């Protein structure tokens, strides 16, 4: 950095000497002009806002050095003043110090001493600039945090001056985050994410950008560049994306005012969900908008087939339907949010079905797809399928579906349902639907477990109930037939005789004799 110096003296020879005989360039100093009195200096300072140091004589016409120093102290406090006088008088030095003059030298000026003084002043300027930069950066960082994590409608007083600052936001996502981080300990993971953050900010600093990066989610790093030229575009940031091949970058279209960061951040994070899995590394919001405009339909029958296979624990069909599901998602370019939604629906319905069928309380098991999944923890269908299969295995374990004997719960649940509704016009397909298996599979499994087909089992229950009513109530035989679920009297008599070897009337007479 080069520091700008203005030399002020009413003697041209002094001005030329100070300008031409000192190797200013070796000390990062550039003399940008000379002035011959205080007023001339003020005019030149008004025309040039880059002056860092003024080296001025004391005695000059119009405005002298002390008057110039007073004007600068009131109007340009950042400019440092070095005063030179031919009069070694304490009164001048005292006034100069009072006016904030950094150094007071007596003519004739020793060049080495002057350079030493200039070097000292430059060091002070750098310290002030560094402190100012750090303060401004700290305020900028705090304002970004406030905008992202707190109510932007309540602007804190200390951030009011920054609300109209322009910033350029973008987000980066680690590809295959779950696979990358799953074996890391807590401290190792923190170091990994800190390194990621530093790589982004250091790369931007190399290009002279001031930036703040903060994690707004497990796998989403928001970076805001403090802009000073109002026209930063994604094109200028392509090198940083190319230098970080392990990440995806979502760039905003343009820079924004800091006060709009909350809204823009929400838009960026929401639009992440509309990315196709396996998307390109560099994306802008316009491309996301185009992708999101395409609606994809998912065949419900494929989803239902997988749910049925899981509930009845058919390992072969679980594998077959799962592979079929993810082939479909991949071929049809389902978006991340859509893919997660499909998987979540399957897991949710399986759990609800098993809870109802097995009369179990809600499981406390953690399922990836049974809660809000953090956006873009994976960018491959393969990894997404692994998480899905992991959830299925957790369900199989939690509900003991691998236990062969425990498979009787399906029939137990079916029998419980039959016992509740056998007096109505109950059908096999109705019960199969309740326990979430196909009618054909239900019929086969029911016969295997009970030794009777469905109709035989229901009719046997009806006949046993009819026997009780015949023996204990005065109802007519036709009324009892109706009560136990037979709407045709002749059919009731036929079925009753088949199971008991006699007609209902004969059965009543025999039980009456025995009880008599």
Secondary structure by P-SEA (a helix, b strand, c coil): cbbbbbbbcccaaaaaaacccccccccccccccccccaaaaaaaaaacccccccccccccccccaaaaaaaaaaccccbbbbbbbccccaaaaaaaaaacccccccccccaaaaaaaaaaaaaaaaaaaaaaaaaaaaaaaaaaaaacccccccccccccccccbbbbbbbbbbcccccccccccaaaaaaaaaaaaaaaaaaaaaaccccccccccccbbbbbbbccccccccccaaaaaaacccbbbbbccccccccaaaaaaaaaaaacccccccccccccaaaaaaaaabbbbbcaaaaaaaaaaaaacaaaaaaaaaaaaaaaaaaacccaaaaaaaaaaaaaaaaaaaaaaaccccccccccccccccccccccaaaaaaaaaaaaaaaaaaaccccccccaaaaaaaaaaaaacccccccaaaaaaaacccaaaaaaaaaaaccccaaaaaaaaaaaaaaaaaacccccaaaaaaaaccccaaaaaaaaaaaccccaaaaaaaaaaaac
